[in-house]
Amino acid sequence: MNTAEIDTFAARLARFTDKGLTLDDAEALADKLVTRDRDNDSRRLCLECAHLQGVGRWGCGNWKQAAICTRPTDAGLAHVLVVMPQHCPGFKEHMR
């Protein structure tokens, strides 16, 4: 990894653990994202989104634009969705 990739990796590691992932899971996921970035894959994770709410029990603060549900009470997100690369119309990059 170059310097920029290392900085991004460290920022992601901090974000992912702050949002409730274990250190091992956060490291593995951040490592996969290095490859994603190198491949110019435009998909993103909910964990990278500024609209992700909560720690461990996540919700989408932009549920309507993201089109994940029809009521805010249903805006809870499963772990598998939060860590899945996807194209989301409501995505907004979390600023590091």
Residue pairs with C-beta under 8 A, 6 or more apart in sequence:
1 9
1 34
5 34
5 37
8 33
8 34
8 37
8 96
9 30
9 31
9 33
9 34
11 96
12 26
12 29
12 30
12 33
12 48
13 23
13 26
13 27
13 30
15 47
15 48
15 94
15 96
16 25
16 26
16 29
16 30
16 47
17 23
17 26
18 55
19 47
19 52
19 54
19 55
19 56
19 58
20 54
20 55
20 56
20 57
20 58
21 29
21 47
29 45
29 47
29 83
33 45
36 43
36 85
41 85
42 87
43 85
43 86
43 87
44 85
44 86
44 87
44 88
44 91
44 93
45 82
45 83
45 84
45 85
45 86
46 52
46 58
46 60
46 77
46 81
46 82
46 83
46 84
46 88
47 82
47 83
48 91
48 93
48 94
49 62
49 88
49 90
49 91
49 92
49 93
49 94
50 92
50 93
50 94
50 95
51 60
51 61
51 62
51 66
51 90
51 91
51 92
52 58
52 59
52 60
52 61
52 77
52 82
52 94
53 59
53 60
53 61
57 76
58 76
58 77
58 79
58 82
59 75
59 76
59 77
60 66
60 68
60 69
60 75
60 77
60 90
61 75
62 90
62 92
63 69
63 72
63 74
63 75
63 90
64 90
65 89
65 90
66 88
66 89
66 90
66 91
67 89
67 90
68 75
68 77
69 75
